[in-house]
Amino acid sequence: MIPELCVKMTMKLYYWDIRGAAQHIRLLLEYTGAKYENKFYSCGEAPDYDRSSWFNDKAKLKMDFTNLPYLEDGDRKIPQSNAIMRYIARKYNLCGETEDEKVRVDILENQAMDFRNGFIRLCYMAYDNKSAYLEALPGVLKQFSDFLGGRKWFAGDKITFVDFTMYELLDQHRMFEPKCLDNFKNLRDFLDRFEALEKISAYMKSSRFMKTPVNNKMAKWGNKK
């Protein structure tokens, strides 16, 4: 019997034509060498930001909790970015190996989601609070810096799927405020180490890599190509 991780089926990742909540999934797919295709939806221009391209398809889909992004792998349709990340990570043993590593992965997965949700609220709904966000940001980053400590990756010596999530969040934040990591050398080193991974480096140099836009057209930041 051929192990599932050796079966090279072409998966399809459906999402808006932005980085958003799917870029870390793309990075993980590239790193693992999985066969996949991006299926992009586009949002209309202001003031309506028409999203019927997605809503028309959404009404026809038969899946639980229908939303974007979602991953199609054969007969499976998987929504929710964290569920997609774990699904891919299980195929390639990137969920942590020891119990301590798995606990660290679980903690960081949820803490990263809190971090992302706060940033999304700022970018889409509360941009007037930018000054307060930036004032609090060093304290938030210090927690992640302390959690990483002197480790190579956030769970330990071996990369796990949460490193892809954290890379994307930290990269978006240094785009938002280029000096925000100046006092956190271990986080800067983490980003450099991640970008030096052979498959990640090749992906970032390719035409497939999406640098911008980070967010969709109705966002107050990161909505430009």
Summary of the structure (lengths in Angstrom):
residues: 225
radius of gyration: 17.7
end to end distance: 45.7
largest distance: 57.0
contacts: 637
relative contact order: 0.15
helix: 50%
strand: 9%
